[in-house]
Amino acid sequence: MAAVLIFCVILCIFCVLLLSAYVLLFAVLGWAESGEIGKPAVAGLGAGKTRFIVFVPAHDEGEYLRPTARSLKGLDYPADQVHMVFIADNCSDNTAQVAAAEGCEVWERSDPTLLGKGHALAWAFRRAETMSYDALVVIDADTVASPNLLSALDREIGRGYDALQVRYNFEFPADTPPWLRLISRAAKLAVDAYVTRPRSRFRLYQGLQGTGFCLSTKLLRQVPWRADSICEDLEYGLDLARQGEAVHFIEDASVSAVMTGQVKHASGQRQRWAGGTYALIANRLPGLFVQGFRRRDWRSLEACVFLLTLSRIPLFLLTVVSALLVLVAWHHVPFVWVVLFGVAVLMQGLYVLAILSTNRREAGMGRMIGGVFLYVGWISFQHLGALLHLRHARWNRTERG
């Protein structure tokens, strides 16, 4: 019995050490890149030759979609090269009427058996196959696009990229609890700087971010859109990875969304995101691992590790479990493994400090450190809830406020 316990402790410590080093490696690579997120060394605009169709999927958005429509009409791109379509998907409110009042073309979809943005996009992409355009852009109905959005996409398409993702900024209402606002924004900035940026540079797998992404028509013919899960963006990113296609990150263009500021609504949103991610991992990770192992494809195998660490919360929970096991078997675990566990915890601590430093302009480090304890406890609870209700994970709309 003691031998089994020691084996479990050593295995947990080994996994924690390996994953902690993996996470910190990409943070170092991202930190080493020159330039602050949103202010890259790359500059300039495209020639305005790419013909875009911009899709805005909307479910019961109503008045909330007006800022989106107005930001899209204000893009600094030749109007004759852009076709904009709002998808009123299974709406029970005045979404279609509001979009039309803003002078936008509206496609209405009604299919209560196939709910969710993935299905809406698949429907719209099929319908657009007879249209003449070079690339397709997806913008959520609750986001505002930067004026240079299409110009930056056009520039990178001209450089040969077929799958592109611009920055996705989080904004919060003024009455949002400070710990939720500060740590959420820091975590998102850290994802951009320490995950998306280096993975884009090395052409490694990463999913799309749900909004602000662009796909060329050539790529869609090669890898048709079949993603209909809760995490349709990550799912299609996996389909791209299986075909050897990477997502290119554009830092100097963005879409911004005002997130919910109420903890009860944010809890449901984060639990849904976590549930969708875990369901995707359960459904797709085994096949991806087998494919990578059979083909000796290190990129596919690395993608498996990336998916497991996509959220840092599972690593945090594994670290907590390992710490408890070390305490239980303290007198039996070889000292070298206790030291290695301490090294892993230190690496995670450095990564947390790196996350907090991304938002240091908004708040001091002391305030950020205080907020992170509340945030980690709250988000861990949401992930545990997602795991417990994994079979019942489904798409639904996040309430505003």
C-alpha positions as CSV (number, residue, x, y, z in Angstrom):
1,M,0.0,0.0,0.0
2,A,2.8,2.4,0.9
3,A,4.6,1.6,-2.4
4,V,1.4,2.5,-4.4
5,L,1.1,5.8,-2.4
6,I,4.7,6.7,-3.1
7,F,4.2,5.9,-6.8
8,C,1.2,8.2,-7.0
9,V,3.0,11.0,-5.2
10,I,6.0,10.8,-7.6
11,L,3.8,10.6,-10.6
12,C,1.8,13.7,-9.5
13,I,5.0,15.6,-8.8
14,F,6.5,14.6,-12.2
15,C,3.3,15.8,-14.0
16,V,3.2,19.1,-12.0
17,L,6.9,19.7,-12.7
18,L,6.7,19.0,-16.4
19,L,3.5,21.1,-16.9
20,S,4.8,23.9,-14.8
21,A,8.0,24.1,-16.9
22,Y,6.0,23.9,-20.1
23,V,3.8,26.9,-19.1
24,L,6.7,28.9,-17.9
25,L,8.7,28.2,-21.1
26,F,6.1,29.9,-23.2
27,A,5.9,32.8,-20.8
28,V,9.6,33.4,-21.1
29,L,9.4,33.2,-24.9
30,G,6.5,35.7,-24.9
31,W,8.3,38.0,-22.5
32,A,11.4,37.9,-24.7
33,E,9.4,39.2,-27.7
34,S,10.0,42.9,-28.3
35,G,7.2,45.3,-27.9
36,E,4.1,45.6,-25.7
37,I,0.9,43.8,-26.6
38,G,-1.0,46.0,-28.9
39,K,2.2,48.0,-29.9
40,P,4.2,45.6,-32.1
41,A,7.1,46.4,-34.2
42,V,5.1,45.4,-37.3
43,A,3.3,48.4,-38.9
44,G,1.7,49.4,-42.1
45,L,-1.6,48.6,-43.8
46,G,-2.5,46.4,-46.7
47,A,-3.3,47.4,-50.2
48,G,-7.0,47.0,-49.8
49,K,-7.3,44.3,-52.4
50,T,-8.9,41.5,-50.3
51,R,-12.6,41.1,-50.7
52,F,-14.1,40.4,-47.3
53,I,-17.5,39.1,-46.1
54,V,-18.0,40.0,-42.5
55,F,-20.5,37.8,-40.5
56,V,-21.9,39.0,-37.2
57,P,-23.8,36.1,-35.5
58,A,-26.4,37.4,-33.1
59,H,-28.9,35.7,-30.8
60,D,-31.3,37.9,-28.9
61,E,-28.9,40.8,-28.9
62,G,-31.4,43.6,-29.6
63,E,-30.1,47.0,-28.8
64,Y,-26.7,45.7,-27.8
65,L,-25.7,45.2,-31.4
66,R,-25.9,48.9,-32.3
67,P,-22.3,49.7,-31.2
68,T,-21.1,46.7,-33.2
69,A,-22.9,47.8,-36.4
70,R,-21.6,51.3,-36.1
71,S,-18.0,50.3,-35.5
72,L,-18.1,48.1,-38.6
73,K,-19.5,50.9,-40.7
74,G,-16.6,53.0,-39.5
75,L,-13.8,50.7,-40.7
76,D,-11.1,52.4,-42.7
77,Y,-11.4,50.0,-45.7
78,P,-12.8,50.4,-49.2
79,A,-16.6,49.9,-48.9
80,D,-16.8,48.1,-52.3
81,Q,-14.5,45.4,-50.9
82,V,-16.7,44.5,-47.9
83,H,-20.0,42.7,-47.6
84,M,-21.4,42.7,-44.1
85,V,-24.1,40.3,-42.9
86,F,-25.8,40.1,-39.5
87,I,-27.0,36.5,-38.7
88,A,-30.2,36.7,-36.6
89,D,-29.9,33.2,-35.2
90,N,-33.1,31.7,-33.5
91,C,-34.0,35.1,-32.2
92,S,-37.1,35.8,-30.1
93,D,-36.6,39.6,-29.9
94,N,-36.0,42.5,-32.3
95,T,-32.4,41.7,-33.2
96,A,-33.2,41.5,-37.0
97,Q,-35.2,44.8,-36.9
98,V,-32.4,46.6,-35.0
99,A,-29.7,45.4,-37.5
100,A,-31.9,46.4,-40.4
101,A,-32.5,49.8,-38.9
102,E,-28.7,50.3,-38.7
103,G,-28.6,49.7,-42.5
104,C,-27.2,46.2,-42.3
105,E,-28.1,43.1,-44.3
106,V,-29.7,40.5,-42.2
107,W,-30.0,36.7,-42.7
108,E,-32.5,35.1,-40.4
109,R,-32.0,31.5,-39.3
110,S,-34.6,29.5,-37.4
111,D,-33.7,26.0,-36.3
112,P,-34.4,25.1,-32.7
113,T,-32.9,21.7,-33.1
114,L,-29.4,23.1,-33.9
115,L,-28.6,25.8,-31.3
116,G,-25.3,27.6,-30.9
117,K,-22.9,29.9,-32.8
118,G,-21.1,26.9,-34.4
119,H,-24.3,25.8,-36.2
120,A,-25.2,29.4,-37.2
121,L,-21.7,29.9,-38.7
122,A,-21.9,26.6,-40.6
123,W,-25.3,27.6,-42.0
124,A,-24.0,31.1,-43.1
125,F,-20.8,29.7,-44.6
126,R,-22.7,27.3,-46.7
127,R,-25.1,30.0,-47.9
128,A,-22.1,32.3,-48.8
129,E,-20.4,29.7,-51.0
130,T,-21.9,31.1,-54.1
131,M,-20.8,34.6,-53.2
132,S,-17.6,36.2,-54.5
133,Y,-15.1,37.0,-51.8
134,D,-11.5,36.2,-50.7
135,A,-11.8,35.9,-47.0
136,L,-14.4,35.6,-44.2
137,V,-14.4,37.5,-40.9
138,V,-16.5,36.7,-37.8
139,I,-17.3,39.4,-35.2
140,D,-19.5,38.8,-32.2
141,A,-22.6,41.0,-31.9
142,D,-21.4,42.4,-28.5
143,T,-18.0,43.6,-29.7
144,V,-16.6,46.7,-31.2
145,A,-14.0,46.5,-33.9
146,S,-10.9,48.8,-34.2
147,P,-11.0,51.0,-37.4
148,N,-8.0,49.2,-38.8
149,L,-9.4,45.7,-38.5
150,L,-9.8,44.8,-42.2
151,S,-6.7,46.8,-43.2
152,A,-4.6,44.8,-40.8
153,L,-6.2,41.5,-41.9
154,D,-5.6,42.5,-45.6
155,R,-1.9,43.2,-44.8
156,E,-1.4,39.8,-43.3
157,I,-3.3,37.9,-46.0
158,G,-1.0,39.6,-48.5
159,R,1.9,38.0,-46.6
160,G,0.4,34.5,-47.1
161,Y,-1.5,33.8,-43.9
162,D,-4.9,32.1,-44.3
163,A,-6.1,31.8,-40.6
164,L,-5.9,35.0,-38.6
165,Q,-6.9,36.2,-35.1
166,V,-6.8,39.8,-33.9
167,R,-6.6,40.8,-30.3
168,Y,-9.7,40.3,-28.2
169,N,-9.9,42.9,-25.4
170,F,-12.0,42.6,-22.3
171,E,-13.7,45.6,-20.8
172,F,-15.9,45.7,-17.7
173,P,-18.7,47.9,-16.3
174,A,-17.7,50.4,-13.6
175,D,-19.5,48.5,-10.9
176,T,-17.6,45.2,-11.5
177,P,-15.9,43.9,-8.3
178,P,-12.2,45.0,-8.6
179,W,-10.8,41.5,-8.1
180,L,-12.9,40.2,-11.1
181,R,-12.0,43.1,-13.4
182,L,-8.3,43.3,-12.6
183,I,-7.5,39.6,-12.6
184,S,-9.7,38.8,-15.6
185,R,-8.0,41.6,-17.7
186,A,-4.5,40.5,-16.4
187,A,-5.2,36.9,-17.4
188,K,-6.4,37.9,-20.8
189,L,-3.3,40.1,-21.4
190,A,-1.1,37.2,-20.2
191,V,-2.8,34.8,-22.7
192,D,-2.0,37.3,-25.5
193,A,1.6,37.9,-24.4
194,Y,2.6,34.5,-23.0
195,V,0.6,32.1,-25.1
196,T,-0.9,33.4,-28.3
197,R,2.1,35.5,-29.3
198,P,4.8,32.9,-29.0
199,R,2.6,30.1,-30.4
200,S,1.8,32.2,-33.4
201,R,5.5,32.9,-34.0
202,F,6.4,29.2,-33.9
203,R,3.2,28.2,-35.9
204,L,2.0,25.9,-33.1
205,Y,-1.7,24.9,-32.6
206,Q,-4.0,27.3,-31.0
207,G,-7.7,27.8,-31.4
208,L,-9.5,30.8,-32.6
209,Q,-10.9,33.2,-29.9
210,G,-14.6,33.2,-31.0
211,T,-14.6,36.7,-32.4
212,G,-12.2,38.8,-34.5
213,F,-11.0,35.9,-36.6
214,C,-10.6,35.6,-40.4
215,L,-10.4,32.6,-42.7
216,S,-9.5,32.6,-46.4
217,T,-11.8,31.0,-48.9
218,K,-8.9,28.8,-49.9
219,L,-8.5,27.5,-46.4
220,L,-12.2,26.9,-46.0
221,R,-12.2,24.7,-49.1
222,Q,-9.3,22.7,-47.6
223,V,-10.7,22.6,-44.1
224,P,-14.5,23.0,-44.1
225,W,-16.2,24.4,-41.0
226,R,-17.7,21.5,-39.1
227,A,-17.3,23.0,-35.6
228,D,-20.6,22.9,-33.7
229,S,-19.6,22.4,-30.0
230,I,-19.8,25.0,-27.2
231,C,-16.1,25.8,-28.0
232,E,-16.5,26.0,-31.8
233,D,-13.4,28.2,-32.0
234,L,-11.1,25.8,-30.3
235,E,-12.7,22.9,-32.2
236,Y,-12.0,24.4,-35.6
237,G,-8.5,25.3,-34.5
238,L,-8.0,21.5,-33.9
239,D,-9.3,20.8,-37.4
240,L,-6.7,23.2,-38.7
241,A,-3.9,21.7,-36.6
242,R,-4.7,18.2,-38.0
243,Q,-4.2,19.7,-41.5
244,G,-0.9,21.4,-40.5
245,E,-2.4,24.9,-40.5
246,A,-1.6,27.4,-37.8
247,V,-3.5,30.5,-36.7
248,H,-1.6,33.8,-37.1
249,F,-2.0,36.4,-34.3
250,I,-2.4,40.1,-35.3
251,E,-1.5,42.4,-32.4
252,D,-2.2,45.9,-33.9
253,A,-5.9,45.3,-34.6
254,S,-8.6,44.3,-32.1
255,V,-12.2,43.7,-31.2
256,S,-13.3,44.8,-27.7
257,A,-16.2,43.4,-25.6
258,V,-17.8,44.6,-22.4
259,M,-17.9,41.5,-20.2
260,T,-20.6,40.9,-17.6
261,G,-19.8,42.7,-14.4
262,Q,-22.1,40.6,-12.1
263,V,-20.4,37.6,-10.4
264,K,-23.4,35.4,-10.7
265,H,-23.6,35.9,-14.5
266,A,-19.8,35.6,-14.9
267,S,-19.9,32.4,-12.9
268,G,-22.3,30.8,-15.4
269,Q,-20.2,32.1,-18.3
270,R,-16.9,30.8,-17.0
271,Q,-18.4,27.4,-16.0
272,R,-19.8,27.1,-19.5
273,W,-16.5,28.0,-21.1
274,A,-14.7,25.5,-18.9
275,G,-17.3,22.8,-19.5
276,G,-17.0,23.2,-23.3
277,T,-13.2,23.0,-23.1
278,Y,-13.2,19.9,-21.0
279,A,-15.8,18.3,-23.3
280,L,-13.6,19.1,-26.3
281,I,-10.6,17.6,-24.6
282,A,-12.5,14.4,-23.7
283,N,-13.8,14.0,-27.3
284,R,-10.8,15.1,-29.3
285,L,-7.6,14.7,-27.3
286,P,-7.4,10.8,-27.6
287,G,-7.6,10.9,-31.4
288,L,-5.1,13.8,-31.6
289,F,-2.7,11.9,-29.4
290,V,-3.0,8.7,-31.4
291,Q,-2.5,10.6,-34.6
292,G,0.6,12.3,-33.3
293,F,2.0,9.0,-31.9
294,R,1.4,7.0,-35.1
295,R,2.8,9.7,-37.4
296,R,5.6,10.7,-35.0
297,D,4.1,14.2,-35.3
298,W,5.5,16.2,-32.4
299,R,3.3,19.2,-33.2
300,S,0.1,17.0,-32.6
301,L,1.6,15.7,-29.4
302,E,2.5,19.2,-28.2
303,A,-1.0,20.3,-29.0
304,C,-2.3,17.7,-26.6
305,V,-0.1,19.2,-23.8
306,F,-1.3,22.6,-24.8
307,L,-5.0,21.6,-24.5
308,L,-4.3,20.2,-21.0
309,T,-2.8,23.4,-19.9
310,L,-5.1,25.7,-21.8
311,S,-6.5,26.8,-18.5
312,R,-4.1,26.9,-15.6
313,I,-6.7,25.9,-13.1
314,P,-6.3,22.1,-13.7
315,L,-2.6,22.5,-13.1
316,F,-3.3,24.4,-9.9
317,L,-5.8,21.8,-8.7
318,L,-3.2,19.0,-9.5
319,T,-0.6,21.0,-7.5
320,V,-3.0,21.2,-4.5
321,V,-3.6,17.4,-4.7
322,S,0.1,16.7,-5.0
323,A,0.8,18.9,-1.9
324,L,-1.8,17.0,0.1
325,L,-0.2,13.7,-1.0
326,V,3.2,14.9,-0.1
327,L,2.0,15.8,3.4
328,V,0.4,12.4,3.8
329,A,3.5,10.5,2.7
330,W,6.0,12.9,4.0
331,H,8.2,10.3,5.7
332,H,8.2,8.0,2.7
333,V,8.8,10.3,-0.3
334,P,12.4,10.6,-1.4
335,F,13.7,14.1,-0.5
336,V,14.7,14.8,-4.1
337,W,11.1,14.6,-5.2
338,V,10.0,17.0,-2.4
339,V,12.7,19.5,-3.8
340,L,11.4,19.0,-7.3
341,F,7.9,19.7,-6.1
342,G,9.1,22.9,-4.5
343,V,10.8,23.9,-7.8
344,A,7.5,23.4,-9.6
345,V,5.6,25.5,-7.1
346,L,8.3,28.2,-7.5
347,M,7.8,28.2,-11.3
348,Q,4.1,28.6,-10.9
349,G,4.6,31.5,-8.5
350,L,6.8,33.2,-11.1
351,Y,4.1,32.7,-13.7
352,V,1.5,34.2,-11.5
353,L,3.7,37.3,-11.0
354,A,4.2,37.5,-14.7
355,I,0.4,37.5,-15.2
356,L,-0.1,40.2,-12.6
357,S,2.6,42.4,-14.1
358,T,0.7,42.6,-17.4
359,N,-2.0,44.8,-15.8
360,R,0.3,46.8,-13.5
361,R,-0.7,50.1,-15.1
362,E,-4.2,49.7,-13.8
363,A,-3.4,48.7,-10.2
364,G,-0.4,48.2,-7.9
365,M,1.1,44.8,-7.4
366,G,-0.2,44.6,-3.8
367,R,-3.8,45.1,-4.9
368,M,-3.3,42.6,-7.7
369,I,-1.9,39.9,-5.4
370,G,-4.9,40.4,-3.0
371,G,-7.3,40.0,-5.9
372,V,-5.7,36.9,-7.3
373,F,-6.5,34.8,-4.2
374,L,-10.2,35.7,-4.5
375,Y,-10.2,35.1,-8.3
376,V,-8.4,31.7,-8.1
377,G,-10.8,30.4,-5.4
378,W,-13.8,31.6,-7.5
379,I,-12.6,30.3,-10.8
380,S,-11.5,26.9,-9.3
381,F,-15.1,26.5,-8.0
382,Q,-16.4,27.1,-11.6
383,H,-14.0,24.6,-13.1
384,L,-15.0,21.9,-10.5
385,G,-18.6,22.6,-11.3
386,A,-17.9,22.2,-15.0
387,L,-16.3,18.9,-14.4
388,L,-19.1,17.6,-12.3
389,H,-21.7,18.6,-14.9
390,L,-19.6,17.8,-18.0
391,R,-22.3,15.7,-19.6
392,H,-24.8,18.5,-19.3
393,A,-22.6,21.2,-20.8
394,R,-24.6,23.2,-23.4
395,W,-24.6,26.5,-25.1
396,N,-26.6,29.4,-23.7
397,R,-26.5,33.2,-23.8
398,T,-24.6,35.1,-21.1
399,E,-26.8,37.7,-19.4
400,R,-25.5,41.3,-19.5
401,G,-24.8,43.5,-16.5
